[in-house]
Amino acid sequence: MKSTLAFAAFTGLATLANSLPTSEKKRDFGRHYNGFEGVKYLFVFGDSYTTTGFNMTNGSPLPTPANPMGNPPFPGWNAANGPNWVDYLTYTYNASLLQTWNMAYGGATIDSALVAPYEPQVLSLKQQIQDLYIPYLSAPPDRSAHSPFPRWKSDTSLFLTWIGINDIGNSYWNQNYTFQNVLLDEYFGLMGQLYDTGARNFVFLTVPPVDRSPLMLAQGDWATTTEHAMLLDFNTKLAARVAAFEKDYRGTSTWLFDTVSIFNNILDNPVTADWDFKNTTNYCELYQNGTPEWDTYYPECVYPVDEYFWLNSLHPTHWVHNQVAKALAAAL
């Protein structure tokens, strides 16, 4: 499979939006949202499904209209072996010229004090917001006109968060459903901090069905069944929190974007007019750490890398991210 990227709006947005599940459609727009074509800035938070390796404090260049994602060079350092959903949303399915500030960090949990990441240096969602976004991007009134950081406005900015994979992956076996309330308390407390800086347009991506990943399949029925139940509980509670957040925080527009149905649709229907996956249950070890090209083929792997759904034990290849970005652009 080959990919073509361009600075272009996706032309089939209205048609695709009509086919989306209800949970992916906007309910009522707040007064600060004027359509996806009116968005100039994306502020993005999350884990390895989202990171592009952007470094705001020591890296250069920073995002500009001519270089929408700043450093590192497109498609960045990610776990998709090609563009991830943030790359695709910025470059392929954008409806305007975007600047994307992506603070996501591989391995991130919501709060390292609640669920420890795999390494202590991993920046949690809490750190992404409190240590990166707020000091550098929250647009204080005295910001210099010559600052490299944007003077964004509420009605031209979108705040997107995809988090929870590692929180559940690192705690599901305890089957502590009450603890997931604690995680979501912290999650939405952080969203409140974004609101306090002027954020009004929020996208929340549900945790995908990683119980169907090779990592979990290898651990047997108890593990997959238990994690599935915890994922369902988290996403159900997430939906309720999103609805409450929009009600409690005046002037917001919120999207609860359903990644579960996208993943399950591809996994259940691996060959369609839109995608062609030859393997959806395993991965090839020769590909797992990335390949020279997005469609590299090693005969020992039987299929090219982008005909595998999974790049490695937990991360999908870039064509899966493509479908996420395309559907999200439609919802927006």
Secondary structure, 3 states (H helix, E strand, C coil): CCCCCCCCCCCCHHHHHCCCCHHHCCCCCCCCCCCHHHCCEEEEEECCCCCCCCCCCCCCCCCECCECCCCCCCCCCCCCCCCCHHHHHHHCCCCCCCEEEECCCCCCCCCCCCCCCCCCCCCCHHHHHHHHHHHHHCCCCCCCCCCCCCCCCHHHEEEEEECCHHHHHCCHHHCCHHHHHHHHHHHHHHHHHHHHCCCCEEEEECCCCHHHCHHHHCCCHHHHHHHHHHHHHHHHHHHHHHHHHHHHCCCCEEEEECHHHHHHHHHHCCECCCCECCECCCCCCCCCCCCCCCCCCCHHHCCCHHHECECCCCCECHHHHHHHHHHHHHHC
